[in-house]
């Protein structure tokens, strides 16, 4: 029986994803179409992006509740720059560059701020990131006076709306960031140090690992991933809504990471597992809604998935 538990713990995500795909092929109308594929790839992209940063954070035995608010800040800043209400830049391509670079720098900085709070005051990550979870979305709403920022800049919107072959362009930069994340976590000294901090921070300090810098890095990287997700979101929607952008994305990201096999207790993380988890989260919602199940049941289902995943982690 223990062998079955080990196998299910290792390949459970892949098994669950396969079951979802097979079910949809038989029971969900139009699932096996390019349009459905495009919809699912587009909707899973922000979960993967935020999930990548969350994987690094959880690998250090942390958590980041601020990801949705940081998405909102990044998207809001970008839209305001594109509309010239934040920086009065007339040159189109310079404005687009600033609309990408400035939000990335600021949101990455906010991520580092989360890490600094934890390092400076030795407080729990859930408390430290709760600060921006609450205040971050407020900052975005103050910047916009609570108004939705509509814009029409086709050259910018191509980062989400254009295609290469049959796939949305965003899938390619999501894949690139996923590859870089996988390489860093599994093939570099930094990755080994991240896992060491999550496994035993006191021992890591004794062996000379710069645990405080590691923490700044993982929370900064989480902020970076949120900025990419925020830019992707406003490019998709031609608008930035400070109130609703990234709403509940922290729950989907944490669920994807946990379902994928990264331990909440730290010390073990899997990028491939996070990607599988993100697809599972996306397809659970798509399957239930596509078969007439209310949204409330979708949220309950995601909660049950997290409980099952945590139970499997505990029993493996």
N, C-alpha and C positions, 0 to 999 in steps of 0.2 A: 504493500500500500504506500509506503514511504517513497518508493521509486516513482509511482504515479504522481505523487505530490511534487516531487522534484521536477519531473518532466512537465507537469502542468504549470509549475511556477516559472520554468524556463521558456516554454513555448506557448503558454496560455494566451498571450496577446495575439500571436499569429493565428492560433486556433480560433479565437473569438472573432477576429477580423475575417477569416475565411468563412465562418458560419454566417456572418452578416452579409457578406458579398453573395453567397449562394442563396440565402433567403431572399435578398432583393432581386436577384436574377429571376426568381420564380414568382414572387408575389408583389413586387413594387413596379407599377407601370412605368415604362420608359427608362428604367434604370440602366439598361444596356444600350445607352445612346451617348453620343459625343456631348450632347447638351448636359445630360446628367453628370457625366464625368467632369465637365468644365465647372459645373455648379459646385460639386463636391470638392474639387481641387481648390477653387477660389475660396470656399468657406472654411476649409481646413488650414489654409495658409496662415492666418493670424494665430490659430491655436498652436501650430508648430513653432512659429516665430517666438511667441511668448514662452512656450514650453521649453525651448532650447535654453533660454536664460534661466528659467525656473529650475531646470535640471542641474545647472552649475550651482545654484543657490542651495537646493535641497541636498546636493552632494556634500556640502559643508555642514549639514545638519541645520540649515536655516529655512526660511520661508519668506516669500515676498508678496505681501497683500497689495502693494501699491501699483502693480503692473497695469491695471485698467486705467488708473488715474494718470500714469505716465504716458500711456497711449493717447489719452485725451489731450494732455499738454502738448505732446509732439504734433499731433494732428492740428490742433488749434493754432499753434505757432506757425506751422507751415502754411496753413490757409491764410492767415493774416499777412504773412510775407507776400504770398502770391497776390493778394488783394491790395498790396501796398499800404495797408493800414498800420503796419508795424514798422516796416523799413521802406522809405520812399525811393525805391530803386526802379527806374524806368526800363533799363535793358532787360529784355525778357529772359535770356538764358542765364544772366547773372542772378536775376531774381529766383529762377528755378534752382540754381546751385545753392543760394542762400536758404531757400525754403527746404532744402534737404539737409544741408550741413548744420545750420543753426539749431534746429530741433534735435538732431542727433547729439550734438555737443551738450545742449542743456539737459536733455533727458538722461544721457549717460552721467552727467554731473549729479543729477538728482538720485540716480542709482547709487553713485559713490557716497552721496550724503546718507543714504540708508546704512551703508557699511560703516561710515564714520560714526553714526549714532550708536551702533552696536559696539564698536571698538571703544569709543570714548566713555560710554556710560555703563558698559557691560550689561545691557538690557537684552531681554529676549527679542529675537528677530520679529516675532509676530507683533510685539508692541512697537518696535522701532518703525516697521513698515506701515503700521496702522496710522502713523502721523501723515504720511503722504496719501494713504488710502482715503483719508478724510479730507485733508487740506489740498491735495493735488488737483482733484476735480474742481474744488472751489477756486483754485488759482486759474484754471482754464476758463471757468465761467466768469470770473472777474475780468479777465483779458477781453472777453467777447461781450460783456454785459448780458450774458445769458442768451445771446442771439446765435442762431445757426449761421455759419459762414459759408455761403454759396459762392462758387467760383467756376469759371470755364477757361481752363488753360490746357488745351489738348496735348501740348508738348510735355507737360508734367503728368497728365493722366495716363500717358502711354506706359508708365511704370507698372500699372495694374491692368489696363484695358487692352494693351497690344498682345499679339500672339506670335509665337515662334513654332512653326509646324502646326500641330493641333492643340498645343498646350498654352494656357495663359502665361504671359511673360513672368509674372510674379513667382511661378513655380520654380523658375530657374535660379532666381536669387535666393529663394527659400532653400533650395537644394544646395547652393553654394555655401550658405551660412551653416547649414546642417553638416556639410562635409568638414568645414573648418572647425566646428564645434566637436565633431567626432575625433578629428585629428588631434586637437588640443587635449581633449580629455583622455585619449587612449595612447597617444604617441609622443607626448612631451613630458618634461620634468614638471612643468606647471600643472598638468593634469594629475600626475601622481601626488603632487603636494595638495591639490584640492581634495582629493579622496582621502589623503592622510589626515587633513584637518577635520573632515567629517567623521573619520573613524575614531580618532583620539586626539583632541586638540592639545591636551596637556603634554602628551608624548611628542607631538609635532613641535611644540615650543622647545622642548628639551633637546630635540635633534637639530634645532636651528632653522626650522621652516618659518618663514615670515608670515605667521597666521593672520596678522592684521592687514597686511598688504593683499594676501589671498582673499580675504573677506571683501576688501575694497574692490578688488578685481571682479569677483563673481556678482556682486550687486551692481557694479558699473556695467558689466556685460548684460545683466538682466535689463537695465535701463536702456542700453543700446538696442537690444532686441525689441523692446517695447516701442522705441522710436521708429524702427523699420516697420513694425506692425501698424503704427499710427499713420505713417506716410502712405502705406499701402491702402489703409482704410479710406482716407480722404480722396485718394486717386480713384478708388473704385466708385465712390459715392458722389464725387464732385461737390463735397460739402464736409464741413467739420461741425459736429454737434458735441459741444463740451460735456453736456449732461449724459449722453447715452453712448458715446464712443468708448469701446472697450468695457462696456457694462457687463459684469460677471465673467470677464475673460480670465480673471485670476482663478476662478473655480474650474473652468475648463482646462486651464494650463496645469494646475495642480493635479487634477484628475488624470490628465494625459501622462504626466510624469509618473504618478503612482501606479496607474494601470500598466505602464510600460516596464515597471520593475525596478525603478530607482527607489532606494530605501529612504523612508522619512527619517530614519535614525542616522542617516549619513554614511559616508564611507564607500558606497556603491552606487554607480550611476550608469545609465545606458542611453545614449542618444538615439540609437535605432529603436529601442523600446519606447522612448518618448514619441517618436514619429508614428510608430504603430498605435500607441495610445491615443494620439491626436486623431488618427483616422477612425479608431473605434468610437471615440466621443462624437465625431462628426457623423458617422454612419448610424449610430444609435438614434441620434436626433432625426436624421434624414429618413430612416426606416420607419420610425414611429409616426412622424408627421405625414410621410407619404402614404401611410396606411390608416390615416384618419384619427390618430391618437392625439389628445389635447397636449398643449405645451407643458402644462403642469405635470403630466405624467412623464414627459421627457426629463424634467428636472429631477423627479423622484428616481428615475432609472439611472441617471448619472450618479446620484448619491449612493444608490445600491452598488453600482460598479466600484466606487471608491471603497465601500465597506468590504466587498468581496476581495478587492486587491490587497487591502491592508491585512485581512485575515490570511490570505495566501502568503504574504510576506512573513507574518508571525509564525506560520506553521511550516516554513521551509528553512 
